[in-house]
Amino acid sequence: MKIKIFVLLLVLSVVLFSGCTGNEQPSPEENATPEETVTPEEIATPAETETPAETETSEEVETPVVTETEEEDVMPEENETEEGPAINTSSIRKTPYTIRLDNYRAYPSSLDIKQGETVAWINYQDSPRRVFTLTSEEGLFENTGLVYRRSFVYTFNETGTYNFTVIGQSRMDVNITVNKP
């Protein structure tokens, strides 16, 4: 009877041990998933943030067109229009603000920025690597998945207070206040 129990325990031990050492084939699938979700297009988004600078140039081009039509009547307004964009351009930060998503927290959790400035959320959650889903409570953009070391960039063109959350992570809430430049 003792021999049967010993053999049975030995067989169960071998089965459990062989189940723990599994085949290494799932590893490429796990590595393939982040490669599939890697979106270099989001990295290209900061290049798109230069578009507002081009838009500002277009606005400056529009101002002379108006002055050519009414040169004498619009001179005071022309001076006011030219001063406005010059002040806005000099006071707007060119590089985006960075919000780090790490250790299940967002750093910083609140920002005060100016209209026309850009914010980038970057996922630095290394252990374990997670895909975070960023949402805008005001519906500024669709829910966005952020994989490890990838970013999402958004330019704020309207003033106001905006709230952002990471689904399932209450300590990763971010409040951004956008003021006029």
NUFI-491374 format. One record per atom (N, C-alpha, C, CB): residue in three letters; x, y, z. Coordinates in steps of 0.001 Angstrom, whole numbers, plus 500000, padded with zeros to 6 digits. Glycine has a CB too. Example, Ala and Ser with C-alpha at 12.3 -4.5 7.8 and 13.67 -1.06 7.14 Angstrom:
BEGIN
Ala513190494310507800/Ala512300495500507800/Ala513200496700507800/Ala511308495527509046/Ser512850497750507080/Ser513670498940507140/Ser512900500030507870/Ser514084499402505725/
This chain:
BEGIN
Met500813498816500000/Met500000500000500000/Met500865501260500000/Met499071499991501194/Lys501937501231500783/Lys502833502371500828/Lys503519502575499487/Lys503868502189501928/Ile503787501517498794/Ile504444501617497488/Ile503503502281496487/Ile504879500215496978/Lys502241501937496522/Lys501272502539495605/Lys501152504047495856/Lys499891501859495757/Ile501102504448497105/Ile501010505874497435/Ile502276506600497000/Ile500774506072498949/Phe503430505973497223/Phe504696506576496826/Phe504769506750495307/Phe505868505720497318/Val504364505727494552/Val504375505800493088/Val503380506865492618/Val504031504415492462/Leu502226506914493237/Leu501218507903492867/Leu501728509330493123/Leu499914507654493652/Leu502354509573494250/Leu502934510886494545/Leu504058511224493579/Leu503453510928495981/Leu504859510243493226/Leu505948510464492278/Leu505398510854490905/Leu506824509205492163/Val504361510171490444/Val503756510475489145/Val503134511879489169/Val502682509409488778/Leu502424512217490242/Leu501826513548490353/Leu502900514638490390/Leu500948513631491609/Ser503994514383491062/Ser505090515359491113/Ser505673515601489733/Ser506191514884492065/Val505872514533488981/Val506426514665487632/Val505453515442486741/Val506724513267487022/Val504170515156486842/Val503177515849486023/Val503141517339486380/Val501776515214486213/Leu503130517665487657/Leu503121519069488070/Leu504395519780487642/Leu502949519177489583/Phe505524519120487805/Phe506794519734487426/Phe506872519963485917/Phe507963518860487884/Ser506389519020485132/Ser506436519191483678/Ser505467520291483227/Ser506100517861482968/Gly504384520494483945/Gly503452521565483607/Gly504022522941483911/Gly502153521376484355/Cys504902523041484876/Cys505498524331485247/Cys506609524751484302/Cys506038524269486658/Thr507228523813483646/Thr508362524153482787/Thr507940524457481373/Thr509361523036482778/Gly506715524474481032/Gly506132524763479725/Gly507085525050478575/Gly505259525888479862/Asn506557525033477403/Asn507316525282476186/Asn507550526783476044/Asn506577524715474941/Glu508640527202475452/Glu508987528613475291/Glu508325529249474067/Glu510489528760475188/Gln507440528578473394/Gln506802529135472209/Gln505885530321472511/Gln506019528065471516/Pro505215530423473654/Pro504387531601473901/Pro505175532905473984/Pro503620531412475167/Ser506458532845474284/Ser507245534070474398/Ser507249534888473115/Ser508659533734474783/Pro507455534307471928/Pro507403535144470726/Pro506030535790470527/Pro507760534316469501/Glu504958535112470919/Glu503638535717470785/Glu503508536913471712/Glu502539534691471083/Glu504040536781472936/Glu503979537916473851/Glu504803539082473316/Glu504475537510475246/Asn505942538803472732/Asn506762539861472163/Asn506135540415470893/Asn508167539349471876/Ala505419539574470165/Ala504805540042468928/Ala503661541007469221/Ala504300538857468100/Thr502961540822470331/Thr501843541697470649/Thr502275543146470816/Thr501158541223471904/Pro503325543461471608/Pro503730544866471674/Pro504195545409470331/Pro504829545036472692/Glu504813544566469512/Glu505243545046468211/Glu504041545405467345/Glu506107543996467514/Glu502955544632467491/Glu501766544944466709/Glu501099546222467212/Glu500778543777466758/Thr501123546443468514/Thr500473547623469058/Thr501367548851469036/Thr500024547355470460/Val502618548693468690/Val503509549845468583/Val503001550733467460/Val504988549405468328/Thr502816551990467778/Thr502271552912466788/Thr503254554044466541/Thr500908553469467247/Pro504119553880465579/Pro505052554958465290/Pro504338556205464779/Pro506078554499464276/Glu503076556050464380/Glu502312557212463947/Glu502140558186465097/Glu500946556790463397/Glu501989557674466337/Glu501847558552467478/Glu503131559324467722/Glu501460557758468715/Ile504258558718467448/Ile505516559428467596/Ile505607560510466533/Ile506712558460467498/Ala505031560250465384/Ala505044561251464325/Ala504123562424464666/Ala504626560620462993/Thr503241562256465642/Thr502325563313466028/Thr503043564579466481/Thr501422562825467120/Pro504175564494467238/Pro504852565747467571/Pro505252566549466332/Pro506081565458468406/Ala505561565863465235/Ala505849566598464011/Ala504591567316463533/Ala506386565649462914/Glu503437566711463797/Glu502186567343463421/Glu501895568545464303/Glu501045566346463500/Thr502467568584465500/Thr502228569725466368/Thr502865570984465805/Thr502757569450467763/Glu503757570820464851/Glu504314571980464189/Glu503291572615463248/Glu505574571594463424/Thr502231571902462945/Thr501176572423462096/Thr500562573698462663/Thr500107571377461904/Pro500296573804464000/Pro499773575081464487/Pro500724576242464211/Pro499496574994465975/Ala502037575974464237/Ala502979577038463912/Ala502784577466462458/Ala504439576575464157/Glu502531576498461583/Glu502271576836460192/Glu500950577583460072/Glu502257575571459319/Thr499974577216460892/Thr498694577900460879/Thr498867579344461320/Thr497686577179461779/Glu499725579565462312/Glu499973580931462745/Glu500592581734461610/Glu500884580954463981/Thr501464581103460836/Thr502049581773459684/Thr500952582115458683/Thr503136580891459026/Ser500010581193458506/Ser498908581464457591/Ser498073582625458089/Ser498035580224457417/Glu497887582741459410/Glu497120583853459943/Glu497830585169459662/Glu496891583679461447/Glu499148585176459772/Glu499895586385459498/Glu499792586751458015/Glu501361586212459913/Val499699585748457153/Val499543586015455731/Val498156586589455462/Val499771584732454905/Glu497149586128456212/Glu495799586632456013/Glu495690588102456407/Glu494805585801456812/Thr496407588534457400/Thr496337589921457850/Thr496756590891456751/Thr497213590119459077/Pro497892590683456041/Pro498226591608454958/Pro497189591608453837/Pro499581591260454390/Val496524590486453596/Val495499590458452565/Val494387591424452937/Val494943589030452374/Val494005591485454197/Val492964592399454647/Val493456593831454524/Val492548592089456101/Thr494724594088454849/Thr495231595453454793/Thr495370595932453353/Thr496572595549455508/Glu495586595048452425/Glu495661595465451032/Glu494299595922450531/Glu496192594327450162/Thr493228595332451045/Thr491889595696450629/Thr491497597062451185/Thr490891594635451075/Glu491748597307452469/Glu491380598567453091/Glu492608599130453792/Glu490197598384454086/Glu493464599791453074/Glu494722600253453639/Glu494522601383454639/Glu495647600703452537/Glu493735602381454322/Glu493621603557455167/Glu492701603320456360/Glu493119604726454356/Asp491571602620456173/Asp490582602471457222/Asp491005601476458303/Asp489278602041456622/Val491826600515457976/Val492100599418458892/Val493464599542459564/Val492013598107458156/Met494165600610459426/Met495504600727460000/Met495541600495461508/Met496064602082459694/Pro494656601072462341/Pro494731600775463772/Pro494456599303464059/Pro493744601644464540/Glu493467598715463382/Glu493174597305463580/Glu494325596439463098/Glu491889596921462860/Glu494985596863462057/Glu496114596106461526/Glu497216596011462574/Glu496650596758460234/Asn497515597112463249/Asn498546597095464274/Asn498151596181465428/Asn498811598508464784/Glu496890596208465837/Glu496436595335466912/Glu496539593876466501/Glu494999595672467307/Thr496188593547465278/Thr496249592177464803/Thr497681591675464754/Thr495610592064463433/Glu498603592513464332/Glu499991592082464243/Glu500597591883465623/Glu500809593092463454/Glu500208592698466614/Glu500757592544467950/Glu500233591286468615/Glu500432593757468798/Gly498980590906468386/Gly498375589735469013/Gly499150588459468739/Gly496958589572468538/Pro499365588072467474/Pro500095586841467216/Pro501538586893467693/Pro500063586534465754/Ala502171588057467683/Ala503555588147468143/Ala503639587796469620/Ala504125589557467893/Ile502691588253470423/Ile502695587943471850/Ile502391586470472057/Ile501674588816472605/Asn501397585935471341/Asn501038584536471481/Asn502193583622471111/Asn499832584218470628/Thr502887583923470045/Thr503967583070469580/Thr505115583042470573/Thr504461583536468225/Ser505456584180471151/Ser506590584218472068/Ser506269583575473409/Ser507034585644472282/Ser505011583593473836/Ser504674583047475145/Ser504292581573475105/Ser503550583834475742/Ile504070581002473935/Ile503695579593473828/Ile504950578732473841/Ile502869579334472542/Arg504936577720474677/Arg506061576793474791/Arg506102575895473562/Arg505954575943476088/Lys507274575748472962/Lys507419574964471729/Lys507487573465472011/Lys508670575401470973/Thr508171573059473090/Thr508294571637473409/Thr507093571200474235/Thr509618571347474170/Pro506629569976474043/Pro505440569539474780/Pro505738569281476256/Pro504869568280474146/Tyr504734569516477086/Tyr504803569106478483/Tyr504708567584478511/Tyr503661569775479346/Thr505380566940479457/Thr505386565483479525/Thr504707565024480805/Thr506825564936479449/Ile503775564083480657/Ile503151563432481804/Ile503608561980481784/Ile501573563550481764/Arg504327561573482839/Arg504858560209482954/Arg503828559309483625/Arg506189560197483754/Leu503545558176483007/Leu502692557164483610/Leu503618556055484098/Leu501606556620482591/Asp503841556002485432/Asp504818555073485995/Asp504399554715487420/Asp506253555688485975/Asn504662553464487819/Asn504326552978489164/Asn502855553218489494/Asn505212553660490214/Tyr502003553058488507/Tyr500557553227488643/Tyr500186554628489132/Tyr499998552183489598/Arg500988555629488744/Arg500711557031489056/Arg501038557889487848/Arg501522557498490293/Ala500487559093487837/Ala500779560063486779/Ala501574561209487397/Ala499460560589486097/Tyr502692561555486756/Tyr503557562638487235/Tyr503694563689486155/Tyr504950562101487647/Pro503316564913486312/Pro502545565495487405/Pro501067565168487247/Pro502751567016487462/Ser500325565325488331/Ser498893565016488273/Ser498057566224487864/Ser498417564501489621/Ser498686567403487811/Ser497970568587487323/Ser498952569508486613/Ser497260569338488492/Leu498441570198485600/Leu499251571119484805/Leu498463572391484534/Leu499695570462483477/Asp499172573510484499/Asp498615574776484025/Asp499400575151482781/Asp498687575914485130/Ile498710575191481642/Ile499382575487480382/Ile498653576611479672/Ile499454574233479484/Lys499213577041478559/Lys498608578104477760/Lys497952577511476520/Lys499664579161477361/Gln496997578227476002/Gln496287577816474796/Gln497286577656473658/Gln495183578842474421/Gly497211576545472930/Gly498115576276471820/Gly499310575430472211/Gly498591577559471238/Glu499470575129473499/Glu500592574301473939/Glu500208572831473888/Glu501036574690475364/Thr501225571975473947/Thr501053570550473721/Thr501440569759474966/Thr501883570093472517/Val500714568654475203/Val501011567748476314/Val501205566350475740/Val499866567764477394/Ala502229565644476237/Ala502499564269475811/Ala502411563348477018/Ala503896564155475132/Trp501625562282476903/Trp501550561247477924/Trp502458560118477468/Trp500070560750478153/Ile503369559656478353/Ile504295558580478001/Ile504175557478479047/Ile505767559105477906/Asn504041556234478585/Asn503920555070479459/Asn505312554568479826/Asn503090553946478779/Tyr505692554722481097/Tyr506966554208481598/Tyr506763553040482556/Tyr507745555319482292/Gln505575552449482586/Gln505292551327483488/Gln506076550115483001/Gln503753551015483551/Asp507182549812483704/Asp508110548777483256/Asp507810547414483863/Asp509521549176483591/Ser507470547365485133/Ser507317546070485783/Ser505995546028486520/Ser508486545793486746/Pro505007545343486086/Pro504924544659484797/Pro504571545653483695/Pro503884543521484849/Arg504973545323482505/Arg504638546194481370/Arg503152546090481097/Arg505459545814480098/Arg502514547237481040/Arg501074547279480862/Arg500708548225479745/Arg500382547690482151/Val499581547975479145/Val499009548909478176/Val497952549705478929/Val498396548160476908/Phe498146551016479011/Phe497191551883479683/Phe496265552507478648/Phe497917552976480503/Thr494988552645479005/Thr494011553283478126/Thr493694554663478681/Thr492714552421477995/Leu494109555684477942/Leu493918557079478342/Leu492586557576477799/Leu495087557973477836/Thr491790558205478672/Thr490498558736478253/Thr490384560211478634/Thr489346557926478883/Ser489648560942477829/Ser489344562345478111/Ser487894562416478562/Ser489598563261476854/Glu487668562944479756/Glu486296563046480263/Glu485468564031479450/Glu486305563466481727/Glu486125564962478772/Glu485426565939477943/Glu485266565453476508/Glu486167567263477960/Gly485802564280476171/Gly485674563735474824/Gly486546564427473799/Gly484260563813474387/Leu487719564908474206/Leu488617565586473265/Leu489166564626472215/Leu489772566241474016/Phe489320563358472581/Phe489838562346471663/Phe489267560999472073/Phe491403562319471665/Glu489385560028471177/Glu488919558679471485/Glu489863558039472492/Glu488819557816470199/Asn489382557021473212/Asn490239556312474154/Asn491487555827473429/Asn489485555125474808/Thr492643556065474035/Thr493917555781473388/Thr494723554811474230/Thr494709557073473152/Gly495171553705473625/Gly496021552739474315/Gly497479553155474233/Gly495836551340473724/Leu498147553140475382/Leu499566553496475439/Leu500365552272475865/Leu499811554685476419/Val501156551732474959/Val502034550619475307/Val503320551182475896/Val502333549724474064/Tyr504155550310476421/Tyr505393550708477090/Tyr506276551559476180/Tyr506162549473477552/Arg506735552683476711/Arg507638553639476043/Arg507014554330474829/Arg508895552926475609/Arg505710554308474714/Arg505042555020473626/Arg504295556207474202/Arg504074554084472848/Ser504034557183473344/Ser503407558405473830/Ser502154558738473029/Ser504392559566473768/Phe501363559599473630/Phe500207560188472963/Phe500328561690473154/Phe498835559628473533/Val500198562445472079/Val500405563888472116/Val499106564589471725/Val501568564310471171/Tyr498772565650472471/Tyr497565566414472175/Tyr497857567901472361/Tyr496381565963473083/Thr497411568719471409/Thr497569570171471479/Thr496241570785471903/Thr498042570756470109/Phe496277571618472937/Phe495080572244473481/Phe494855573589472804/Phe495195572416475012/Asn493798573668472002/Asn493484574888471262/Asn492375575702471912/Asn493093574544469849/Glu491729575158472940/Glu490641575847473632/Glu490993575997475107/Glu489300575080473465/Thr490599577124475701/Thr490825577322477127/Thr489810576518477923/Thr490742578818477495/Gly490145576217479172/Gly489243575477480041/Gly490003574521480936/Gly488222574719479221/Thr489251573752481722/Thr489826572740482599/Thr489428571378482060/Thr489354572924484078/Tyr490413570506481886/Tyr490190569196481285/Tyr490672568108482238/Tyr490910569086479919/Asn489921567009482289/Asn490259565885483158/Asn490523564652482308/Asn489127565611484180/Phe491585563934482673/Phe491977562729481951/Phe492171561605482954/Phe493271562963481119/Thr491766560400482559/Thr491924559247483432/Thr492519558094482651/Thr490582558841484056/Val493133557183483393/Val493582555917482839/Val492606554881483380/Val495099555585483223/Ile491974554146482491/Ile490924553213482880/Ile491469552204483889/Ile490354552486481641/Gly490771552086485031/Gly491141551129486064/Gly492248551594486992/Gly491549549867485431/Gln492747552804486826/Gln493843553313487660/Gln493449554685488205/Gln495184553401486847/Ser492848554723489383/Ser492354555991489930/Ser493479556943490308/Ser491490555729491141/Arg494681556435490584/Arg495795557314490954/Arg496495557895489728/Arg496803556554491807/Met495986557623488547/Met496598558141487324/Met495734559230486688/Met496827557004486324/Asp494883559874487478/Asp494061560974486972/Asp494924562220486798/Asp492873561262487928/Val494650562983485739/Val495397564212485453/Val494397565326485171/Val496378564017484241/Asn494650566499485757/Asn493836567693485509/Asn494713568719484810/Asn493239568275486843/Ile494229569228483684/Ile494980570226482922/Ile494115571473482784/Ile495400569675481514/Thr494680572610483178/Thr494004573894483040/Thr494678574660481915/Thr494036574708484375/Val493887575047480913/Val494410575765479755/Val493960577219479860/Val493926575114478409/Asn494938578128479897/Asn494672579562480007/Asn495024580257478702/Asn495464580181481176/Lys494540581474478543/Lys494910582261477360/Lys496367582678477483/Lys493989583513477200/Pro497078582765476371/Pro498496583149476430/Pro498684584603476818/Pro499163582896475094/
